[in-house]
Amino acid sequence: MKLYGTTTSPFVRRVRVIAHEVGEPIDRLDTAPDEGQAALREVSPIRRVPVAVVDGRTIFDSRAIIEWLTITHGWHDVSPPRDKWRDLNIVNAIDAALDAVIQLFYLRRDGVAIDGTPYAQRQLDRADAIFAWLGKQLGADGKSFESGLGVAEISLVCALDWMDFRNAYPTKRAGIVESVREAWRDRPSLAASRPHA
C-alpha cells in the first residue's frame, strides 16, 4: 500500500498502526516537502492526508483506509467493534476534538493572534467537553471503550500524542481518558509510530 502523509499526522499514524497490526506493508510518500504536496494534489482533490493507493484504487480518509485494511486482512490482534455505531460515535468525537485543536494549532502557526479570543475558548471548551464525554464511555478496565485495543483506542492515543507533540492542547485536561494512552503506549505499533522531532 502506498500511503501519502507525514510521520506526525495523527490521522496518518492511526492508519500506520492498523497496517502494522494487520501485516500490510507501507510504502510511505512524505507529503511534508513541496514535492510531496505536489504528489498529494495529483492523487487527491481534497488535499488532506492520509491517502492510500492500493490495488489500483485511491482511498481518501483514515477511516476508509482502515476499513479497507480490516476487510481485506482481518482484525488480527486489534479488537473489532462489538457495537459499530457506538465505536463510530467515539471515533467521530475524537476526530472533532482533534479538529478543534488542529484549527487553533494552524492559526497560531500562521501567526494569527487567536489566544484569548472567544473562538479559541469555544474550541478549547469543545475539546474539554468531548474528553469529559469520552471518559464516561470508558469500560470498567479504564483502558478501553469496549475490550482491548481497537480503532477508537488507537485514535485516542494518536490524538493525545499529537496534541503533546505539537503543544497544541494541555492533555492533562483530557482527564481519565489518559488511562487509555498509558495502557497502550508501549504496544510496538504505537511505540514505533510515536511522533518525534
Beta strands, then each sheet from edge to edge (+ up, - down):
strand 1: 2-5
strand 2: 27-30
strand 3: 51-54
strand 4: 57-60
sheet 1: 2+ 1+ 3- 4+
end
